[in-house]
């Protein structure tokens, strides 16, 4: 396992009371930000391990309240590592899990019993009788007495010493959904629709997600002596802001944690990005350091907030919005022109560079006139969803474009869709193989993994759709590459860690093409992390190849669009699209028929991918217009990555 060096300043996540920790009056819960969730998880695991060892020295049990979901996985991995490599013993540890679906069998892969044993309990020396996870098999009159006994058992051990939490999009902790009372104890609760939507991918459809669950109550959680809540990723930023800066409300149950005497939110930069001190620091401290990036962010924010073009902003506008310190450095007239030009210079209809043109103020180089380009697409549709217009431009302007699909995307094909293709195959060419596919799909149990043959069928469906889209855009089949990175091929939503085999595949395609341009997905809000792992694979390959002569002239552009869009101040290349190009992009996305009409992995956006991408592109163009730039139908934005 890779060792991560933690800066000394990040070691301390011990609680500090409100009024003593925060850089802003807005925050009501102690929180610490880290550059990465991996880094933060190690620190949290170290605190838990220190507590376990302290209790051992005192001859006392250590009572841990544990959470499930993606957030604590890295914490559990580090605890397992410390057990195996540093002798951390769990012999005195008593655990109480927050919740469990109802009904739910223990051996179901979606059960929290299964999750905890897979990620922690099977790998450490904890006694089975010291593991307490709500029983999802209970029915009828047995449930209420069980919940009361669960509460009593926690009290019998003297209460919870350390409670680990995640946070849901509704603001739930455990399964305490909006409306939960501050004094609530362990009980059965009906799950919010949003919570079930978020869980749907793991269950391969919302119809398979249980409607109820057993959960510890708000009071049970609040009685813990120490609480640490983990928040990772930009898709948690909105709810983190509401929880940390908002008023206490049953509509956001996590806000009850504002009343706790020893609670810390441990966040990565994405999750903490919308806290006032990060999003608009000039509202917190007018003496902040006005870097070029912060200046651009502030000026564009001011323009959008006041609904005024950049060139029409006045001294009063700046002074009234916490930016007097900025005006002390430069006149508003000159500042407005500088920021207007900065934004204008991002716009180009030539994403591969305009031949024989002065490229001083253009985002891409003019030479070479014809570039070799690789578009890395995590799934077999991210290319057209996130940069379909730019993809089309690069081809039409004569560049040698290659698209490399990093994963097969087979997990995103429903059984219904796969069965349709298997039955067509059987009709056209009846065979034992076709019959076997049909049988494997129709007899699969709820928690079973697809057979290898079914996964290949689903992958073939995604390949066929990819060819349909790239042919529609005019790309030769020989320039389409299916990498099928091994980390993805588990047959489940949970993927393996990135390995050297994955990186070697990435290195090979880059060495083969020797690109002048690489486009990669920087859209890290993908709820199951595939985009993040795929970007890691790209960056790892670049580190290996960066000393090669041909890489000296390679530029890397990161795109977004499937989940979030770049903020305007971040965009370094803006590629406008005409109405006709918007329609062409939409039609290319439509080629991915298995991903239409009920996408399996929608995340927190219920719109289909073509709708969300199109509306985001139009929104970006509208923001440019309101800032005083030219009017376009839509714009795709990119940020350059320097390696």
N, C-alpha and C positions, 0 to 999 in steps of 0.2 A: 504494500500500500504506500502511495506517495506521501512523503512527509511535507507538511506545509509549515513554513516559517511564519510565525505570527509577530507582527510588530508589537513592541512592548506596550505601546499606548493602548492596544486593544485588549489587554489581558483583563482589565477590571470591568466586570459587568455587575458588581455588587450594587445593591439597591441604594439609591440616593433619593431623599424626599423631594417632592415637588417644591420648587423654589430654590433648590440647591444644585440641581443637575442641568436644568434645561437652558438652552441658549435663547429661549423665547418664552414669552408669557403665555403663548398659546397652548403649550403642552401640559397635560395633566397626569401623564403616566411616564415614569422613568423609562427611557429607551436608549439603546446603543446601536449605532449603525456600523456595519462591516462591509468591506468591498465584495465579499463573496459569502454565500450561505455555507460553503464548506468550511471556511475559516471560522465563521461564527459557531457552527455546530461543534467544532473541536473545543472551543472555549466553554460552551455549555456542558459538554460531556466531562470536561475537566472539573467543573464545579460539582457536578453530580458525583464524580469519583471521589473528590475530596470529602464530600459529605459522607459517603459510604465508609471510607477509611476512618473518618473521625468517629463515627458511630461504632465501628468495630473496636477501636481503641477503648471506647467507653463501655464496651460489652453490651451495647444496645442495638435493637433492630433499626434498620433504616427504611422508612416507609415512603415509597415513591408512587406518585400518581402519574400514569403514563398515557400518552396520546398516540393515535395512529395517523394515517395519511402520509403524504409525501414529505411533509415538513420535518418530522423527527428522524427520518431514515438515516441520515448522515450522523446524527447524534448516536444512534444505536450502533452504527458501524464502528464509531470511535470507541464506544464502551466495550464492544466485543474485542477490538484490537488491544485495548488496555488490559482486558482479561487474559488474552492469549500471550501478549508480549511483555506485560508489566506486572502480571500476577494479581490484578484487581479481582478480588473475590466478591461474589454475590451471595455468600452463604448467610449473611445477616439481612438480606434485602427482602422486604415484603412489598409486593406491587398491587396496585388497584388501577385497573384501566377505566378510562372515562366512560366508555359506551360500547354498544353492540347493536347491530341491526336486529329487528324482530319481525318475522321469524328468521332464524339463521342457524344452520348446522355448523358445528365446529370445523368440520373438514371441508367446508365450502371455501374456495380460494378467496372469496370476497369477505369472509368473516374476519373480525378483528382478532379472534383467537388464533386463526391461521397466520395473520399478519405478524402478530407479536412473537410467535414461535419461530417464524421464518427469519425475522430480522434481529431477534435478540435472545429469546429464552432457550432456543435449541443450541446456542453457542456459548453459554455461560453456565456457571455452577449454581444457579438458583434452584432451590428445592421446589418441586412441582406444587406442594401444598402451600407454598408462599405466593403463588400466582393467583390473582383474583381478576377475572374478566367477566362482565355481565353475561348471563346465560341467555342466549338468543333462542333457545328451544322451548322456553316456558310458554304456557298458554293459560287462558282463563283466570281462575281464582288463585293460581299459584304465583302470579306475577307480583302483586302488591306485597304479600309477606316476604317474598324474595328481596324486593327493593329495600324493605325495612331492615332485613337482616344484613344486607350489603352496607347500609349506613352504620348499623351497630358494630359490624366487624371493623370498620375504619376507626370508630371511636374506641373499641377495645384495644387497638394497637396504639392509642394515644394520638390519633389523627395523622394527617399526611405531612411529612417533613418537607417534601419537594414535589411540586406539581408542574409537570410539563404540559404545555398547551399549544395547539395550533389555533387558527382562526378561519372561519368560513366566510363566504361572500356575503351572507346575511348578518354577519357579526356574531354567529354562534360560537360558543366555546363548549366542547363536548358536543352534544346535540341539543343544547339549550337554545331553541329557536326564538325569534322575535316574539315577545309577549311573555317570556319566561319571567317568573317572579324572583326577586332578590332572595327570598327565604326558601326557595324550592330545594328539595332533596332529591335523592335517586328515585327515578320514576319512569313511566312509559310516556313517550312524547310522539306526536304526529309530525313527521318531517315536512319542512317547508318545500314547496315545489322547486325553488331555486336550488336547494340542497340536493334534491333528487336529480335535477338536471345536471348538476356538477358531478354526481356519482354515476350518471348513466353510462359514460364510456367504459368504466371498469366492469359494469354489469352487461355490456353490449346491448344497451337500449334502456330507456327509462321505464318501460313496462316491466323490466326485471328487478327494478330497485324497490326494496321494501318500503312501505309507507310509514312504518313505525320503528322506534328504537327504544332501548333502555339507556338512560344517561344519568350520570351524576348530576346533581342539581347545582345551581349557582351558589347556594349556601355551602354545599359540600366542597366545591372548588375554593370558595373564598376562605374557608376555614384552614386551608393549607398554610403552613408557616412560611413557605417561600414559593413564589409562582414565577415561572419563566415562560413567556409566550414567544413562539417562533413565527416570523413572518418573512416569506421569501417571494420575490418576484413582483414585477410591476402590476400584475393582475390583483395583488393584495393592497396596492397603494391607496385606493379609495377608502376601503374599510378601515385600514390602519389610521388614516387621517381622521375619519369619523370617530374612531375609538379613542385616539390619543388627545384630540383637540375638541371633540364634541361634548355636548351635555350628556349626563347620565340618563339613559332611557332604556326601557324594556324592549324598545324596537331595535336597539343595538345591544344585545346582552353583554357583549364584551366590555361595554363602558362601565359596568359594575366594578370592573377591576380598578377603576380610579380610586375606589374606597379602600383598596388593600394596602396594608402597611409595608409590604415587602414584595413588590411585583416589578419585574423588568421585562420590557419587550425587546427581544433581540432580533434585529432586522438586517436585511441586506439593502444595498442602495436602491434597488428597484422598489421594494416595499416601502421604504421611507421617502421616496422621491416626491410625494405630494404633501409632506409635512411643510408647514409654512417656512421654516428656516432653510429648507432645501429648495422648494419651488420658487419662493419669492423672498430671498433673504434680505433684500433692501427694506422690506416692511418690518423686519426685526431689528436690523442694525444699519443705520444710515451711513456708518463709517466702514461698511464692508469693502473688501478689496475689489476694485472695479477692473477685473481682467477683461480682455476682449470678448471672451465667450460670455461672461456674465453681463457685460454691457449689451451685447446683442440680444440675450435672453430678456433683459429688462426692457429694452426699448420696444421689442416686438410685443412683449406682454402688455406694455402700456398702450400701445397702438390698438391692440385687439380689445383690451378692457374698456378703453374709452370710445371704441368704434370710430377711430380717426386714422387717416392715412399717416404714414411715418413722417412725411414732409410737412404735415400740418400740426405736429406736436409743438407745444409752447413751453416756455420756462415754467409757467404756472402748472402745467400738466406734470412736469417732472417734480417740482417742489411739493405738490399736493400728494404725491404718491411715493414718498420716501426716497427720492433720487436727487436730493439737493447736493449730496456729495459728488455725484456724477457731473452735475453742472459746474461744480467748482473746478473740474479738470478741463472741461471744454464747453464751448458755446453750443446751445441747443440747435442752432441753424446748421453748424458744421457737423454736429453729431447726427442730425437727421439725414443729411446728405450721405454721410459715411455709411450709415446703416442701410439706407435705401440702395446705395450702390452695391454693398455687400450682398444684399438679397437678390438684386437684379442679376448679379454675376453668377448666381447659382443656376439660372435658367438656361437650358440648351435643348435644341431639337436634335443635337448630334451627340448622343451618349457615347459614341466611339471616337469622338473628336471630329471637328470640321476640317476637312483637308484644305491645305493651302490658305489657312486663315490665321490671323493673329490670335494666338491662344493665351495671351497674357492674362486676360480676365475671364477665361473660359474654364469650366471645371475639369475638362479633359484635354489632353494633348492633341495637337493636330497630327503629329507624326508618331508612328507610321500611319499612313492614310487608311490602310486596311489592316485591322487588328485581328489577332486570334483571341477569342473570348470564350471563357468557360462560365456557364451559369450553373452553380450548384443549387440543387433543389432538394430540401430534406425529404419531402414526400413527392409523389409523382404528379402534383398539381400546384405546388407552391410557386413554380416558375411563372405560370400564366396568371395565377391569382395575384401575386405581389408585384410582378414587373412585366406583365404581358404586353403592355404598350411599348416599353423599352426593348423587350425581346424582339418585337416586330420591327422596330426602328433599326436595330442592329443588323437584322437580316436584310431589310430593304436597302440599307446603305452599304451593303456589300462586304461586311465583315465576316470572317470565318467563325461562325458561332457554334459552340458545342454546349449541349445541356447534359448534366450528369445528375441523375436521380440517385440520391444517396441511400434511400431505403426503398424496400419493395412496397410499403404502404398496405400490405395485405390485411393487417389487423382492422383497417378502416372499412373493409368490405363486409357488408352484412351477410348473414347466412341466406337470407331471402334472395339477395342479388346473386350469390354464388350458386344457389340451387337453380336459378333461372338458366344460367349458363351451362350447368351440368346437364340439365334436362334437354337443352337445345343440342348439346353434344351427343346425348344419347339418342335423340331423334334423327340426327344427321348420320351418325355412325354408331349404332348400338354396339356396346362392347362391355366387357367385364369391368374395365377401368371406369367407364362412365357410370355404370351401376354402382360401383364401389364408392364413387364420389357422392352420388345421390344418397346412398345408405349412410355414409359418414356424416353428412349434413343433417339428414332428417332424424337420425337417432342420437345426435349429440346431446348430452345432458347440459343443464344450465351452467355448471361451473367447469365443464370440460374444455381442454385446449384442442383447437383444430388439429387434425392429422396433418402430416407433412404434405400429403397429396392435396388436401383442401387448401392449405396455405399457398401451395404452388398455383392452384387454380385462381385464388384470390389475387395473388401477385401478378398472374398473367392478365387478369382483368384490368388491373391498374396499368400494366405495360401497354395493352392495346389502346386504352384511353389516352395515354401519353403520346403514342404515335399519332393518334387522330389529331391531337392538338398541335403537335410540332409540324405535321404535314400541312395542316390548315395554315400555319404561319409561314410555310415554305422552307422548312429546315430539312435537309437531306437525312434519311434514316441513318446513314453512316455516322452522323454527328450526334446521335442520341446514345447515351451511355447509361446502363443500369448497373449501379455499383453494388446494390444489395449488401450493404455493410452488415457484418455479422452481429453487431451489438443489438440490432433491432429484431433479429429472427428468434424470438422466444415464444411466439404464438400467443403472448399475453400483453396486456397494457404495460406491465412492468418490464423494462428492458435491462439488458446487461450493461455493465460498465464498458466504456471505450477501451479497446485493447490495441496492441501494436498491429494486429491483423487489419483492423479498420483503418488505421493511419497509413499502413503500407499501400492499401488500395487507393487512398486519396493521393499519396505521393506518386503512384504509378500514372494516374490520369493526368496529373499536372506535368509530369516529366514528358508524357506522350505529346501533349498539346503545346507545351511551352508558351503559355498565354501572355498577352499584353494586358489583358483585363481578366479579373475574376469577380463574379458577383456571387454573394453568399447571403444566407438568411440571417439577419440580425434581430429577427422578431422572436425574442426569447420568452414571450408570454404564452407560448404553446403549453396548455395545461399538463401535458404528460412529458415535457422535457425533451422531445426528440429534436426540436430545432436547436436547443442549447447544445446537445451532444454533437449534432452535425456541425455546428459552428466550431466547437472544440476540435473536431476532426480536421476541419479546414485549417485552423490556426496551428495545430500541431504539425500538419504537413508543411505549412509555410515556414515554420521554424527549422525544419529539416532541410528545406530547399533554398532558404534565403541567400545562401552564399553562392548559389549557381549563377553563372553569368546571365542567363536568360531571364532570371528573376529580378535583375536590377531594373528592368524596364516594365515590371508588372505592377499594376495598380489594383487594389482590392476595394470593391464597393459593396456596402451592406444595404440590403433592402428590407423593408417591412411591408405589412399590408394585410396579412391574414388575421392578425390579432390586434395589433396596435399600429399607429403610424408614427413616424418621427415628428417631434415637435419642430415647428418652423425654424427656430433658431439653430437646430441641429443640422438641418438639411444643407448639404454641400453641392449636390447636383439635383436639379429639378427638371424632369423631362415632361413637357406638356403633351397632352393628347387632344386631338380633334374629336368631335362627336363620332366621326366614322371609325376612328381608332378605338374609342370607348366601346363601340359595338363589336369591333373585331376582337378586342380583348374578352368581352363577355362571351362571344361565340366560342373562343378557344377554351374558356373555363367550362362551357357547356359540354365540351367533348368528354369531360370527366363525369360521365353519367352516374356512376356508382356513388358519387359524392353529392348528388343533388337530391332534393326533396326529402330532407331528413338526415342531415349529416350526423355521423356517429360521434364525432369529437368536436362539438361546437364551442366548448368552453363557455364563457360568460356572455356570449353574443348569440342570440337565437336566430339571427338572419343567416341565410345561406352565404357561402363564401363569395360568390359573385356579387351579391348585394352589398356585403360589408366592404369589399375591396372597391367597388365602384363608388359607393357613397363616401368612402374615405378619400379616394382620389379627387372626387368633386369638391369635398370639403377643403382639401389642401389648396386646390385652385381658387376657391372662394376666399380663403384666408389671404392668399397672395393678392387677390383683387382688392380686398378691403385694406390691405397695407399700402395700396397705391400702385401696385404693379399691373401689368397687362392682364386682360381677362382671357382665361382658357376654359375649356370644357372640363378638363381634369388634369392632374399632375401626379406623377410618381416621384417619390423622393428617395435619395440615397445619401449615405454618409461614408466617407472614405476611411478605411482602416489602414494605419501605417504599421508595417511589420519590419 
